[in-house]
Amino acid sequence: MSNKEYKPTLSQLRTFVTIAENKHFGTAATKLNISQPSLSQALVALETGLGIQLIERSTRKVIVTPKGETLLPYAKAALDAADTFVLHSRGTEGTLAGPITIGVIPTVAPYLLPHLLRELQQNFPEAEPRIVEEQTNHLLNSLREGQIDVAVLALPTETPGLQEVELYTESFVAVTPEGHPLAGHCDLTLSDLERLELLLLDDGHCLRDQIVDLCKLANVQQSPASQSVTRAASLTTIVQLVVAGLGSTLVPLSAVETECSRPGLSVAAFDGDSGAERSVGLAYRASAAREDDFAALGELVKQAYESSIERVATVVPGLPATPEAG
């Protein structure tokens, strides 16, 4: 039976959220830097005050009860609000001051981060950025669990509880070995994908899924190269495989200057109406109440993208380098 006068403390809510996220009392205690008995006492006090069971304990695993699952988002929202309150109390509201943990997908991070971090330091010197590079699914999980504040990734993700803001639309270009029949073309269509032995990133990378979707859209069967045992976790490795003559690939425009200025490569551009592109933007928890910070970060991300493609025409002659803002 619940105590109607009971008000949970932030410490108790954080204990519940940490246990629910990690499904392990020992791990949760370590992350909170407290002992397991103290952790258990805080959870018991919370459950007793509410009059409900939030966590089901057993000798083998920890299970969040159905009522606990229902209340978990509200506990996270309360902690987000408290963190925002403290941030504002220190006079850092709306200025990207203080810590901010930014998740970035691997097909964006190497190409935008050098520009983004430089601009962040110049425009918001009190910012304390922390960077997490991970695949999309891992970033979305980290967002939901409060481990990161915001993510830069391909949209849409259509994830409940998250706010998404599109920042720019980015074209893909085809990277082929020198001498390939399509090398140097500036008017490729999706049907031309059938003429490329596509090398793709490993499972879990959204760029792989986007290219597969383009092939399906054009009714193009994936080539033998994409079905082989060859596996790669980065665009750099994929491009090196193209240099070695193992196939061709698609890369986002922002990666062209870094990845495609190697001997043995040629680049071809798609027609502007081909649809060979992706949308990139921010995702963050709707409960985070940091819209001003994220809006400022979004502007910096767009500037970083523009900087990353300034010299792309030197690699792909005739290719426009003006981004389409979201």
TORTI-341877 format. One record per atom (N, C-alpha, C, O): residue in three letters; x negated, y negated, z. Coordinates in pm, whole numbers, plus 50000, padded with zeros to 5 digits. Each point is the difference from the previous one (the first is absolute). Layout:
REM TORTI-341877
alaXYZ
...
***
This chain:
REM TORTI-341877
met499155012050000
met500854988050000
met499124987650000
met499084998950080
ser501204991849831
ser499154988349985
ser500274989750109
ser501104999250055
asn497864992949974
asn500104988950092
asn500274987449918
asn499144995649924
lys502064998750090
lys500404988849916
lys499144987750023
lys499934991249914
glu499405008150202
glu499134988650030
glu498585002249951
glu499164991150007
tyr500585020849942
tyr498615003549963
tyr499564992849872
tyr500754999349902
lys498034995250102
lys499384993949882
lys498635006349979
lys499144998950087
pro500635007749800
pro498705006449977
pro498904989649986
pro500224988949951
thr498595014850093
thr498854991349981
thr499375002549863
thr500245010349938
leu498974980250017
leu499305001949873
leu499055011850008
leu499825007349903
ser499574994450213
ser499085011350018
ser500735013349982
ser499475009249938
gln501744991850116
gln500785012249985
gln500415002349855
gln499935011249950
leu500494978249983
leu500365001349859
leu498805004149915
leu500115008349911
arg498724985750119
arg498805003549924
arg499615014650024
arg499525006849909
thr500674997750213
thr499745014150031
thr500895009149916
thr499515009549939
phe501784987750058
phe500945008049921
phe499634999949852
phe499965010649937
val499764977650008
val499684998949857
val498725007649968
val499935007149899
thr499054991750185
thr498725006549974
thr500135015250006
thr499435007149918
ile501324997950180
ile500235014550007
ile500785004849877
ile499665010249942
ala501374982350020
ala500835003949885
ala499195000149871
ala500215008649915
glu498874981950071
glu499204999249877
glu498965011149993
glu499725005249891
asn499724998450222
asn498885009549999
asn500415014450033
asn499245009449975
lys501964992150080
lys500515013450035
lys499035007850089
lys499915012349993
his499364980350091
his499015006650086
his499714990850118
his499644988449981
phe500505016850142
phe499814991750118
phe498554995950017
phe499714988650037
gly499375020649938
gly498584996850016
gly499544989249904
gly499294990750039
thr501135010549834
thr499634989949900
thr500594986550034
thr499344989749989
ala501935010450054
ala500664987450037
ala499314993450118
ala499804987950001
ala499825020050099
ala499324994550117
ala498664993849961
ala499634989350050
thr499655017449861
thr498714994749954
thr500184986849925
thr499244990650022
lys501765008749892
lys500234987749923
lys500404988550091
lys499674988449972
leu501055014650135
leu500444989550092
leu498994997550112
leu500164990950082
asn498785017349918
asn498934998650100
asn500525001450142
asn499634992350089
ile501255017749930
ile500505003050134
ile499925015050021
ile499755007549906
ser500454996950218
ser499965014350028
ser501315006649958
ser501034993349986
gln498925019949993
gln501245007149964
gln501054999350110
gln501184998449970
pro498435002850158
pro501034998550104
pro500694986349996
pro501214999150019
ser498024990449956
ser500604986549992
ser500924999149879
ser501064993950007
leu498535012449882
leu500845000249881
leu501325006950029
leu501064994949965
ser498875016850097
ser501215007650031
ser500914992450096
ser501225000249985
gln498184993150114
gln500804992450096
gln500754988649930
gln501164997350031
ala498174996049876
ala500644988949929
ala501185005149916
ala501054993649995
leu498775017849939
leu501075005749919
leu501175004450088
leu501164997449967
val498545009150145
val501065004550091
val500784988050053
val501225000650010
ala498074988750024
ala500694987950051
ala500924994249893
ala501104995450032
leu498465004849843
leu500834994949891
leu501245008849980
leu501124994949990
glu498675018250006
glu501125009249979
glu500984999550117
glu501215000649981
thr498264998350140
thr500864999550118
thr500834987250000
thr501205000350028
gly498164988749940
gly500724987349997
gly501094999749895
gly501074994350022
leu498665011949862
leu500995000249892
leu501045011050019
leu501114999349947
gly498515010950130
gly500905011250021
gly500095009449882
gly501005007049984
ile497974993349932
ile499975009049884
ile498615005849983
ile499014994450049
gln500925017049881
gln498705005949967
gln499544994949864
gln500725001349901
leu498084992950095
leu499444994849875
leu499035009849935
leu499935001149878
ile499345006150207
ile498975009349953
ile500245013750060
ile500205001450120
glu499805008749795
glu500125013950045
glu498605005950012
glu499265000549902
arg500395003950216
arg498675005550023
arg500035015249995
arg500965006350044
ser497974999449902
ser499805014450007
ser498515002450008
ser499204990849984
thr500435021750040
thr498575003050012
thr499284999249867
thr498774999049996
arg501985001349894
arg499365000349867
arg500124986949924
arg499094996549924
lys501994996250094
lys500154987849921
lys500944990250069
lys500725003450094
val499244984349856
val500854989350050
val501014996749891
val499634998149884
ile501645001150153
ile501064997449905
ile500774987650044
ile500374998850117
val499884992249791
val500844988450028
val501465004549989
val500395005749899
thr500394991850203
thr501405004350000
thr500804991549899
thr499544989449959
pro501645015350003
pro500824992049908
pro500284985950054
pro499964990349924
lys500325008550207
lys500204986650057
lys498714991949995
lys500014987949978
gly498865019150043
gly498724993149992
gly499724994849861
gly499504988849983
glu500835019249915
glu499824995749861
glu500864987749970
glu499584991049927
thr501625008850128
thr500914988749978
thr499454987350063
thr500114989249942
leu499305012050176
leu499534988350074
leu498594995649960
leu499604988850029
leu499645020149905
leu498604997149968
leu499834987149919
leu499134992050034
pro501665005749860
pro499814987549924
pro500224987550085
pro499354989849979
tyr501585011050118
tyr500274988450084
tyr498844997650097
tyr499664988550030
ala499745022250017
ala498834998650087
ala498854993549923
ala499314991350053
lys500495012949822
lys498944994149917
lys500294985449973
lys499104991650004
ala502165005249969
ala500374986049973
ala499754991450124
ala499554988649987
ala500735016750131
ala499764992550123
ala498524997350019
ala499614989150042
leu499565020849928
leu498544998150012
leu499504990149897
leu499134991750031
asp501395009049847
asp499634990249897
asp500344985850045
asp499214990749986
ala501995007950070
ala500444986850045
ala499114994850113
ala499674988250004
ala499955020750087
ala499124996050110
ala498634995749948
ala499444990150045
asp500025017649858
asp498714996449942
asp500074986549930
asp499074991950008
thr502055005649922
thr500184987149933
thr500104988850101
thr499464989149979
phe501225013450130
phe500124990050107
phe498634996150054
phe499714988150017
val499465021950008
val498664997250053
val499184992349898
val499274990750034
leu500855013549838
leu499264993449893
leu500384985249992
leu499134991449988
his502165005750020
his500464986249992
his499604992050124
his499734988049992
ser500225018750121
ser499654993050123
ser498574995149998
ser499634990950075
arg499555015249840
arg498604995949990
arg499794989449892
arg498864996749965
gly502244998149983
gly499884989349903
gly499565004649863
gly499414992249925
thr500875020450040
thr499525005349873
thr501125002749902
thr499805006949900
glu501414987750128
glu501145003349915
glu499814994849858
glu499584988649979
gly500765019949922
gly500054995849861
gly498694996749936
gly499984994149892
thr498895009650170
thr498714995949944
thr499065011749974
thr498824998049972
leu501695014150038
leu499155011949980
leu498815000050095
leu498935004949965
ala501264989550154
ala498945000450100
ala500165012450085
ala501115005050019
gly497785000050032
gly500035011950082
gly499985012749916
gly499844999449878
pro500325012050187
pro499875012949930
pro501155002449902
pro501154996850028
ile498515008949858
ile501015004949905
ile499405012249929
ile498944999149940
thr501765012050068
thr499525012449940
thr500705001949866
thr501235001149993
ile497974999149900
ile500525000349863
ile499675013449936
ile498835003749989
gly502195003549970
gly499805012349926
gly499964997149850
gly500764991749951
val498375015349977
val499864997849856
val499815013449931
val499225008350046
ile501484993949842
ile499845012449926
ile498665000149929
ile499474989349968
pro499955022750005
pro498665000949942
pro499864994249859
pro498894996649960
thr502215002349965
thr499884994449865
thr500174984849999
thr500074993849894
val500005000350225
val500024985450015
val498804995350082
val499374990049966
ala500315017250140
ala499024995550099
ala498654995749941
ala499564988950030
pro499775019249889
pro498644996049956
pro499994987749911
pro498974993449988
tyr502145003549950
tyr500044989549898
tyr500534986850054
tyr499644989349949
leu501235011250152
leu500564987750056
leu499354995850131
leu499914988150030
leu499625021650050
leu499514996550133
leu498844990050001
leu499994991050083
pro499025010249826
pro498924990050004
pro500534985849985
pro499534990950069
his501435007249842
his500594986749981
his500924996450116
his499964988850050
leu500875020849994
leu500984997450105
leu499334996250131
leu500404990350064
leu498595017249977
leu499364997450129
leu499234986849998
leu499944993050101
arg499495003649784
arg499314987149989
arg501004988550014
arg499764990450073
glu501385010649856
glu501024989650007
glu500624999250140
glu500314989150048
leu499875022350015
leu500565000250135
leu499084992850098
leu500464992350084
gln498255010349904
gln499044993550089
gln499944985049976
gln499884992250095
gln500215003749779
gln499924985749967
gln501254992450042
gln499924988850050
asn501255017449931
asn501264993150026
asn500515001850142
asn500694991350053
phe498995020150008
phe500495003050136
phe498845005750081
phe499965012050027
pro499094979450012
pro498795004850067
pro500265006850134
pro499135007250050
glu502054990750010
glu500305006450128
glu500625013949983
glu500295006750099
ala499924997449777
ala500575013349976
ala498985010850035
ala498794998249982
glu501715012850068
glu499155011550034
glu500515012249923
glu500675008550058
pro499024992449812
pro500555010949918
pro499365013550032
pro498805001050025
arg502045009149975
arg499555013850013
arg500585007549881
arg501204999249975
ile497975007949953
ile500415006049872
ile500115015250013
ile499125006650055
val501974998849893
val500215014549996
val500295003749855
val501024995949944
glu498105011849994
glu500225004749863
glu500555014250005
glu499345009150050
glu501864992849898
glu500665013050003
glu500975001149884
glu500374990049939
gln500045022350030
gln501035002349901
gln501344994750051
gln500184997950120
thr500755000149788
thr501274993650032
thr500755006750114
thr500444993250093
asn499715019849903
asn500785006950103
asn499404997950138
asn500734998250098
his497945002049911
his499344997850129
his500234985750049
his500224997750119
leu499724992749789
leu500234986150039
leu501434997850049
leu500234992950097
leu500735013349834
leu501404998550042
leu500215006150139
leu500724994350082
asn498675017149943
asn500105006050133
asn499374991050106
asn500554998250109
ser498294996149857
ser499314991150094
ser500824987550028
ser500014995050112
leu500685000049785
leu500884988450021
leu501135003650095
leu500274992750096
arg500395018449878
arg501135003950084
arg499585002250145
arg500764997150092
glu498015007949927
glu499535003150134
glu499314988250068
glu499545001250113
gly500384987449816
gly499404988150060
gly498495000050003
gly499414991950071
gln499955017049853
gln498545000750001
gln499374989549909
gln498854996350020
ile501894998849881
ile499564988949918
ile501124989749994
ile501165003350028
asp498504984349937
asp501004989349999
asp500654998349864
asp501194996949992
val498065005049902
val500494997249865
val499195008549903
val498855003550028
ala501744999749857
ala499305008149900
ala500104993549864
ala501034994249964
val497885006849959
val499974995849861
val500055012749916
val499085008150005
leu502004993749918
leu500185012549928
leu500924998049879
leu500524989149977
ala499665021649947
ala500894999549884
ala501445001150047
ala500325008050089
leu500554984049852
leu501414999750036
leu500875004949883
leu499554999849886
pro501685004650143
pro500625000550132
pro499685012950073
pro499695010149937
thr500394989550197
thr499905012450077
thr501365004250052
thr500235011850027
glu500694978449985
glu501375002850046
glu500005007750132
glu500705010050017
thr498494985150076
thr499885006350131
thr500894992950101
thr499854988050019
pro501075019150046
pro500884993650098
pro499204993250111
pro498995005350047
gly501484982949993
gly499364992750108
gly498854991149959
gly499464992750082
leu500155008049790
leu498894991749953
leu500504989349904
leu500915002349921
gln498474986150087
gln500264989149908
gln498935000349890
gln498825001650030
glu501594996749844
glu499065000349889
glu500064986849923
glu501094994849975
val497755000049989
val499904987449925
val499085002249881
val498805002350018
glu501744996949861
glu499185001649881
glu499144987649980
glu500484988850013
leu498235013349954
leu499064989049982
leu499594998049855
leu499894988649954
tyr499875022349973
tyr499594998749860
tyr500245013149926
tyr500105010750059
thr499994988049809
thr500115011649912
thr498675001849928
thr499464990649942
glu500025021550062
glu498665002749948
glu500045010249887
glu500585010850014
ser498814985749874
ser499965009049884
ser498985011150021
ser499034998450074
phe501205012849859
phe499015010649990
phe499254998649869
phe500534994949901
val498225009750097
val499245001149876
val499495014249987
val499805006950101
ala499984997549777
ala499485013449975
ala498474999449992
ala499444991349935
val499925018050132
val498545001049999
val499635013149929
val500425010850042
thr498804988149851
thr499665011549918
thr498495000849981
thr499304990150022
pro500185021449937
pro498595000649961
pro499774991649874
pro500934997949922
glu497864997550058
glu499684992849878
glu500295008749879
glu499755012150002
gly500774981949893
gly500275007449878
gly501375006449997
gly500355006149899
his500434992750207
his501365005650000
his500854992449897
his499834987949984
pro501085018949948
pro500834993249898
pro500784987950050
pro500314991049922
leu500025008750207
leu500774988850054
leu499114989150061
leu500514989850045
ala498205012349957
ala499094990550064
ala500134986149939
ala499994998449878
gly500144991550210
gly500054986249954
gly501354995149954
gly500154988149971
his500875020650021
his501334995649958
his500624990850104
his499715001350119
cys501144989549837
cys500704990950091
cys501515001149988
cys500734991450048
asp499745019249888
asp501445001349975
asp500515014150026
asp500885004949930
leu498575001550172
leu500445013650031
leu501455000150046
leu500484990350060
thr500215020549911
thr501345002350054
thr499945012650087
thr499005007150001
leu502084995450071
leu500015011750087
leu499845013049922
leu499475009850052
ser500994990449824
ser499875012149920
ser498535003349973
ser499675011649973
asp499454978550035
asp498575002449979
asp499385008050114
asp498895005249986
leu501824996050127
leu499495008250110
leu499785014449956
leu499165007150057
glu501594997149843
glu499865013749950
glu498655002349934
glu499565011449985
arg499784977849975
arg498715001149933
arg498834999150099
arg498845000149960
leu501494999050169
leu498984999150104
leu500025012550086
leu501075004450044
glu497775001449980
glu499905011150095
glu499844993850138
glu498884997250045
leu502235000850021
leu499994991650120
leu499405007150121
leu500395011050036
leu498654982350025
leu499465004050129
leu500724991750106
leu500074987849989
leu500475018850114
leu500794993250101
leu499375001450138
leu499245009450026
leu501084981250061
leu499595001150139
leu500695011850067
leu500995005349950
asp498474998650163
asp500545011450073
asp501414997150051
asp500434988450003
asp500285022150037
asp501344998450055
asp499984990650120
asp499044999750077
gly502024992649937
gly500114990750112
gly499724985649962
gly500404990850071
his498925007249816
his499734986349953
his501194995249917
his500445007049908
cys500064981250124
cys501174995049928
cys499684997349852
cys500895000949916
leu497854995850052
leu499644997649861
leu500205012649916
leu500424999249885
arg499275012250173
arg500245012649929
arg501495001549968
arg500375003349887
asp500484994250213
asp501445001349980
asp500504990249896
asp500885003349920
gln498584984550081
gln500434990049903
gln499665004049857
gln500804998049909
ile498015007850072
ile499605004349865
ile500855011849955
ile500425000749884
val499825008650207
val500865011449967
val501394995249960
val500605005349907
asp499924984750165
asp501314994549966
asp500004993449863
asp500985001149926
leu497934992150038
leu499904994149866
leu500025010749892
leu500634998449896
cys498695012650131
cys499995011249904
cys501415005749983
cys500435003049888
lys500284998450222
lys501385005149993
lys500894990249924
lys500855004149921
leu498954982950103
leu500814989849934
leu499825000749849
leu500954997749925
ala497845005450031
ala499715000749857
ala500195014049944
ala499695002549883
asn500825006950200
asn500165013949958
asn498695006049952
asn499945007649904
val499004988650168
val498665004849966
val499625010950099
val500094998050121
gln499505013249829
gln499525010850086
gln498614996450051
gln499174994949925
gln500575008050204
gln498674997450053
gln498985008549925
gln500245011649968
ser498644982250007
ser498965006749921
ser499275010650081
ser500125000250123
pro499125008549811
pro499275010450072
pro499064994650107
pro499795006550102
ala499624981649875
ala499054994750097
ala500664997650135
ala499385002350104
ser501864993149895
ser500664996950127
ser500475012650072
ser500344999450118
gln499675011849813
gln500435012550061
gln498835008750042
gln500205010950053
ser498584984549926
ser498835008350028
ser499694999950149
ser500714993750079
val498225013449959
val499605000650141
val499224987650041
val499664998450117
thr500054992849788
thr499294987750033
thr500844991550095
thr501174997449974
arg498234998450137
arg500704992150100
arg499124988250039
arg498795001450010
ala501824986950011
ala499254988150040
ala500834991850096
ala501224999149986
ala498114994850113
ala500694992350103
ala499844985049980
ala500554992250078
ser498705003649820
ser499804985649980
ser499964996849851
ser499675008649918
leu500674979050048
leu499924995649861
leu498565000249950
leu499755002849883
thr499314994250205
thr498595000149960
thr499605013749948
thr499345001149897
thr501055009450174
thr499685013649956
thr500705003349869
thr499405005949911
ile501884990350077
ile500745002649877
ile499304993549881
ile499855006249895
val499734981250121
val499364992949890
val498675006649964
val499655000749882
gln499625004350216
gln498755007049971
gln500275012849921
gln499195004049916
leu501945002450111
leu500385011949923
leu500324996249855
leu499725007649908
val500874980650074
val500254995349863
val498684997549928
val499855003649884
val499194990450185
val498674997749941
val499405013349954
val499345000749896
ala500895009850184
ala499455013149967
ala500765007149889
ala499635011049958
gly501454982649992
gly500745005849889
gly501035010350038
gly500435007749914
leu499984992650214
leu500975010150043
leu501444996049973
leu500905008150020
gly499334979749936
gly501354995649971
gly500094984850005
gly498994993149993
ser502245001950019
ser500264985650011
ser500874997650122
ser500445009550064
thr499814977949969
thr500834997150116
thr500634986249984
thr499704992749905
leu501195003750187
leu500564986750009
leu499534993650131
leu499965006650104
val499694980649891
val499624992950121
val500774986950006
val500374994649895
pro499895000150224
pro500654986950011
pro499064988949956
pro498785001450007
leu501804987749948
leu499224988949943
leu498954994950097
leu498904996449958
ser501415003150171
ser499064994650098
ser498755008450016
ser498994995350053
ala501055017349901
ala498845008950012
ala499084999449880
ala498915005850002
val501504987349892
val499285000649873
val498574994950012
val499065006849958
glu500754981350099
glu498654994450005
glu499055008950081
glu498855001949961
thr501635003350150
thr499155008350086
thr499725013649940
thr498865004750003
glu502175001749941
glu499875014049960
glu499665002249853
glu499495010649964
cys500794979749950
cys499975002949857
cys498874993149924
cys500024999549878
ser498994995250194
ser498874993649933
ser498815009549991
ser498854995649995
arg501425017250001
arg498955010149996
arg499725004349857
arg500915000449918
pro497835003050052
pro499715005549866
pro500775012849976
pro500205008050092
gly500244994049785
gly500715012249965
gly501504999050010
gly500715009849976
leu499804978350061
leu501444998250016
leu500554990249898
leu499304991049953
ser501975010950013
ser500764990249924
ser501344998150069
ser500485008850072
val500124979649905
val501264996750064
val501024996049895
val499654993449902
ala501605010650117
ala501084996349909
ala501174994750082
ala500295004950108
ala500384984849838
ala501114993650071
ala501345004349940
ala500095003349882
phe500924996550202
phe501365003249956
phe500694987549948
phe499674988850038
asp501285013349876
asp500874989349955
asp500744994250120
asp500335007350094
gly499924979649905
gly500604993450113
gly501385005150037
gly500444998150113
asp500265008249794
asp501345005150026
asp500025015050028
asp501075006150005
ser497764999950013
ser499935014650015
ser500555004950133
ser500495011350010
gly499434980350094
gly500425004550133
gly498905007150076
gly500255005550107
ala498534994549840
ala498875006450068
ala499464990450106
ala499034992849976
glu501595007250139
glu499674990350105
glu500525004950133
glu500755009750008
arg498834983450097
arg500505003050134
arg500254987050074
arg499434989649967
ser501445010950134
ser500254988650087
ser499245002150131
ser500025010950056
val499324978649990
val499235000750124
val500524989350096
val500304988849958
gly499805014850167
gly500504990350097
gly499725004150142
gly499175008850026
leu501524984850067
leu499845002650141
leu501185008150054
leu501124998849951
ala498595009450148
ala501045006750078
ala499674998050147
ala498855001050041
tyr502184996350039
tyr499804998250143
tyr501305003350071
tyr501075000449938
arg498855001850192
arg501185003350078
arg500944988050005
arg499564988850025
ala501715013649951
ala500984989250003
ala500104993850139
ala500434988650014
ser499185018950087
ser500104995150139
ser498774992150044
ser499974995050112
ala499035003849803
ala498724994450044
ala500064985150029
ala499194995050078
ala501744997749862
ala500174985650025
ala498734992249975
ala499654991050077
arg499645012549814
arg498774992649965
arg500074995649853
arg499005000349929
glu502194995550028
glu500204996649859
glu499054989149952
glu499525000549887
asp500194989650199
asp499104989149960
asp498595005349974
asp499364996249902
asp500185012550187
asp498675006049980
asp499955008149872
asp499054999149923
phe501995008950054
phe499995008849884
phe500174992149870
phe499465003949896
ala501294985250110
ala500134991549881
ala498654993849964
ala499634999549883
ala499644995950219
ala498674994349976
ala499055010749945
ala499234997349908
leu500845014850148
leu499155010849952
leu500355003649856
leu499125002549918
gly502174997650050
gly500425003149864
gly499424990349898
gly499595004249892
glu500384982850142
glu499404990249910
glu498525002849979
glu499484998449889
leu499845005750217
leu498585003249987
leu499795012549914
leu499045000749923
val501845009150091
val499895012149918
val500184996549853
val499275005149915
lys501704986250054
lys500194995949860
lys498764992649948
lys499595002249886
gln499834989250195
gln498784993049959
gln498865009949977
gln499224998449907
ala500695011850179
ala498955010049985
ala500185007949871
ala499025003249932
tyr502234999850034
tyr500265007049874
tyr499594991449880
tyr499355004849907
glu501014982650096
glu499644991049891
glu498474999349985
glu499494999849888
ser499804999750224
ser498544999649995
ser499425012949943
ser498994999849930
ser501665011550101
ser499485012949957
ser500115002149850
ser499305008449944
ile501604984149989
ile500205002149856
ile499504988249916
ile500244999549879
glu499084991050185
glu499554988249926
glu499115003549882
glu500074993649895
arg499075016550123
arg499015003249896
arg500365012749923
arg499155005749931
val502104998650081
val500365012649936
val499914999249848
val499775010149934
ala500424978050009
ala499934998449855
ala498615003049946
ala499845002949881
thr499134996450204
thr498655003349954
thr499865015049978
thr499115004449927
val501755003450137
val499975014649984
val501035004549897
val499765009349924
val501404984150075
val501095003349907
val500304987549919
val500874992350039
pro498445005649849
pro500224988049920
pro501474998849958
pro500625009749956
gly499914978150057
gly501374997549957
gly501055003150103
gly501184997349978
leu498415008550135
leu500975003450104
leu500274987850086
leu499074994250055
pro502215001749959
pro500294988350084
pro499715003050145
pro500265011050049
ala499214979150021
ala499605002050141
ala500884992250095
ala499604997450114
thr501584998949842
thr500904992350086
thr500985009550069
thr500785006549931
pro499214994650201
pro500925009150067
pro501424994950000
pro500254988049994
glu500665021450013
glu501424996450013
glu500365000950146
glu500065010850058
ala500174977650003
ala500264999750144
ala501355005750033
ala500954999049921
gly499135007050197
gly501265005350047
gly500774989550075
gly501115002750047
***
